[in-house]
Amino acid sequence: MKLRRWDYEHQEYIEARIPDDWNVKTYCNDMAEIVNCPSCGKELEFGEGYSSQEFHNFAGFGYCVCSDCYEEELDRVRKYRRPEKCV
C-alpha cells in the first residue's frame, strides 16, 4: 500500500510504502478498533492514537500513529519549523 508522507527537508510529499495487510486509518467509528501505526507498524486501538503530522490522505487528514512515533514527528516539526516573523 502507498501513503503520502510529508518530507520536511524538501517541503513536499514523498511516497511511503507499507505492507498491504496493515490496517491504517484517518477516521474510525469504533475507537477500540485495532489499527497499525503507518510509521512503525505497532498495533494500537484507534482511540489511543494521535493524528499524524506526516502521514496524510489526499484530503490532508492525518493517519492514526502511536505515541512514540507522534513524539518523533513533533521533534521533526520543531526542527524544521520556520521562525515566526514579528510584525
N, C-alpha and C positions, 0 to 999 in steps of 0.2 A: 504494500500500500504506500502511496505517496502522500506526504503532507507538506505544507509550506512552513518553513522556519525562518524567522527574521534573523538576518546576519547584521549585527550592529556595526561591525567594522566596515562593511561595504554598503550599508544602509539600503539593503534590498532583500527580498525573499529568496531563499535557496530551497532546492528540493531535498526533503528528508525522507528516507525510506525506512519503513517499519515493517515488521512481519505481518502478513495478511491475517493471521489468526488473533492479533491483538484487538481488543475492544477499546477504542478511543472515542471520546465524545466531547462535544462542546455543550450539550444540553441533555438532561435526562429527567424523566418524570419520576423515576424511582431513585431516590437519593441513596438507597442501600445497594444499588446495582454495582457489581464488581467491574471496574474498568482498569485499563493499563495506562500507566504514565507513558506518554509518547517519547519521553526523553530516555528513561532508564528501563521501562517495561514493568516496573513494580505494579502489583495488583493492589487496588485500594477501592474503598467504597466511594462512589461519585461525590457524596456529600462531605467526605473528608478531604477532598482535593481542593486545589486552587486553580483559578483561571490563568492559563499560561500567558506570559509576556512575550513568548517567541513563537509557539506553535499556534497558528491561526487557520480557520477555514477561509473560504474566499469572501465571506461577508465580514471578516475581521474578528469573529468571536474566538476566544482562546479555548484550547482543549484543556481538559482536566489533567493537572500534573500533581505529583506527590509533593509533600512539603520540602523535602531535601532539594529536589530539582527546582522548585519555586525559589528557594533561597539562593541557589546558584544563578538563576535568571536575574534576580534582583541585584546581585553583585555585578553582573554584566551591564544591567541598566545603569547602575550608578557609575560604572567605569566609563561608559560611552555617552552619558548624558551631557548635552551641551549646556554650558553655563547660561543661566538666565541673564538677560540684559536688563539693566536698571534704567528706568525711564524717568 
